[in-house]
Amino acid sequence: MPRNLVLAVHGSAVPEAGAGIARLADSVRRLTGAPVAVGHLDHRTPSLAHVLADRPGAVVVPLLLGDGYHRTVDIPTVARPFDCAVTPGLSGEHAVALALHDRLRAAEHAAGGPADAVVVAGAGSSRPGGNDGTLRAVEQLAVLLPVPVIAAYCSASAPGPAEALALLHGRGFRRVAVATHLLAPGRFTRALAAVPGTWAVAEPIADHARVAGLVATRYAAAGRPDRTAKADGTAGTDSTAKADPRGSVGGRAAA
């Protein structure tokens, strides 16, 4: 019997968020053949603790794009009493950047053409290193795109999305798109959709095939003796490069 796989998610009161995570869970189930369940940290049930109590020894994959408090403290603390392996989250992975790129291209197509600049909008964190996933996504998208790419944050950090758009508009860019560095719909995606002056706003990425593949890879790595995930989720990832906190413009550090 395959080991249980639990997706640890922040949770949202927005119904569409649960639907997107459910599609991801279905995709991961098909890829791994594992029993897959979803545990929530907030807003929705069942809670992560409730799910793990019924699945001791499970592999827990944090569905988080940053290494903030939830990934580094909350999830390991909840998982430890149940002898679970906690994998790294999704922060900084190239698969995430490719999913962002696909969603961005779809939004640009719907808007009528490519953007001349891009804002990568993450959730934001005040914790040291908590924004590294967004900054890494900026670096990776700057390699894939021929236009300026900068970071913005929906909370806790600056600049905010509106400020980032205003900065780019002030530099003469008129078709500024938002690459949504978020997994599921919620208050942040609604706020992004309401920012004035955007050329296109990409959809979140939880149900993208690249994300499902990354989760399946995390699960497989946790089951290998040489790649056993620690309780703090520090093993099993190759994303050790630190992002330049200044962001990137056309492959260059933003001034």
N, C-alpha and C positions, 0 to 999 in steps of 0.2 A: 504494500500500500504506500503510495507516495506520501511524503511528508506534507502536512498542512501548510498552506501559504496564506498569510494574512496581510492584506493591504491596509496600512495605517494611514488614514486620511484626516485632514483637519476637520472637515465637515462644513456644511453650509445649509442655511435654511431655504435656499433657493432650490426648488424641485429639479431643475435642469442639471444641477450639480450631481445629484445622486444618480441621475440617468446616465451621465457621462462616465462616472466611475463604474457603474454597472456594466457598461459596454466594454470598458477596459478589463474588468474582471472576467468577462466572458472570453475576451481575446486571450488573456493570460491562461485561462483554464484550457483553452484549445491548444495553446503552444506547449504547455507543461504537462498536461494530464493530471495536474494536482488539484486537490480540493481547495478552492479559493473562497475566502471570506473577507469582508470589509469591516474594519473597526474604526470608530470615529473618536476624535479627540474633543470635539465640541459640536454643539448645535443639533446633532442627529444621533439616533440610536441605530444599532447597538454600539455601546462604548467599546473602545479597544480593550479595556480590562475585562469586560463581559465576554467578548469574543475569545480572548486568550485563555480565560478560565476554563472554557470548554475545549481548548486545543493546546494543552501544554506541550512544549517542545516544538512549536510551530516555527517556521521561518517568517519573520516580520520584515516586510519591505516598506519603508517610509515613503509614501507618495508626496514628497516635498521637494521643491526645486531649490531650496536654500538650506543651509546648515545653521538655522537659528535655534531658538530655545526648544521648540517642539522636537526637532531631530536630535539634538545633542543631550537633552535632559528629560523631557516628558516621556518620549517613547521608550528609551532604555529603562527608565524607572518603572514604567508600567509592565514592561516585558520581563524584567529580571526575576520576579517571584515565580514565573511560570516556565523558567528554564528555556526561554526562546532565543533563537539566533536572530539578531537584528542586523540587517544588511545596511550598507550605506544608502543614503537617499539618492536622488536623481541629479543633484547639483553638479553643474559643469560638464555633463556628459555630451559628447558629440551628437548622440542620437537625439537629444533634446533640441540642439541647434538645427538639426535637419528637419525635425517636426515643426519648429518655429518657421523655418524657411518655407516649407510646404503651405502652412496656414497663411503666411504672409502673401505668398504668390496667389493663393486663391482669393484673398481679400482685394489685392491689387487688380486682379482680373475682373472682379465684380464691380470695382470702382471705375474701370475703364482704361487702366494702364498702370505702368510701374510708377512707384514713388521716386522722388528725387532725394529723399532722406528718410531715415527710419529711427524711431524711438523704441527701444526694448523696455517694456514696462513690467517690472517685477513687483511682488507684494511689498518688499521692503522689510528691513530688520535693523534694530539698533544694536544687536549683538555683534561683537567683533567676528568678522568672517561671514556673517549672515547674508550679506549681499554678494558674496563671491560667485554664486551660481548665475546671477543676472549679469555680472561683469564678464564672466567667462562666455556667456551666450553672446554678449556684445562682441567680444573678440572673434568668436567663431563665425558669427553672421557677417562681420566686416570682411572676412576672407571670401565669403560666398557672394557678397553683394558689391556692386560697383559704386555705391553711394555712401554718404556719411551715416554712421550708426552710433547712437549714444544711448546711455542708460537713463531710466527714470524709475521712480518708486511710488507705489500707491499709498504707502504709509511709512512712518518711522524714519525715513531718510529723505534726503534731497538730492537732485531736484524732483519735484512732482511731475506728472505727465504734462500738465498744462504749461508749467515752467519750461520743460524741455522743448515742447512744441514752439513756444514763444521764442526760445533761443534760436532754434533752427529757422523759424520764419524771419527773425531779425538778421540772419546771415544770408537771406535771399532765397531760401528753399520754400517752395510753395506747395508741393505735393508730399506732405509728410505723413507717413504711415506708422501705425503702432503695431509692433510685434508683441503679442500678449504672452508674456512669460509667466503664465498662470495655468493651472491644470484644469480648472472647472469653472463654470459660470458662478457668479456671486456678486457681492456688493462692489468688488473691485472691477469686475468686467463691466458692470452697469455704469460705474463712474467713468471708465475709459470710453465707453460709447457716447457719453455725454460731453466729453472734452471738445470744445469748439475748434474748428480749423483743421480737423484731421482729414486726410485724403482717404484713408482706409484703416479699419481696425480689425486685426486678425482674430479668429476664434481661439479659445484656449485649446490645450493639446492633450488632455488626458486620454481621449479615445483615439489618438493617432497610433498607427501600427508601430511606429518607431518606439513609442513609449512602452507599448506592450512587449516588444522585443527586449527592451532594456530591463523591464521587470523580470521577464523570464530568465535573462542572463544573471541577474542578481540572485534569483532563486537557485539556479544551477550551481553558482559559485559557492553558495552557503552549504551545499551538500557535498562539496569536495574537501577531503581532509586537509589539503594544503591551502585551502582558501576559506577556512571556517570563519564566519563573521563573528566578531566580538560583540559583547553586549552593548558597546557604545557605537557600533557600526563603523569602525575605522578600517576594517579590512575589506578586501574584495572590490576595490576601485583603482583605476589607473589615472584618475583625474587629480593629479597632485600639483599641477601647474597653477600658480597663483595669478589671478587676473590683475591687470593694471587698473587701479582704482579710478583713473581718469577717464576710462572708457576708450572708445576708438572711433576715429573718423576716417572712413575710406581705407582701413587697415593701418591708420596712424593713431597715436594717442591724441585724444581730444584736448585742445588747449582751453 
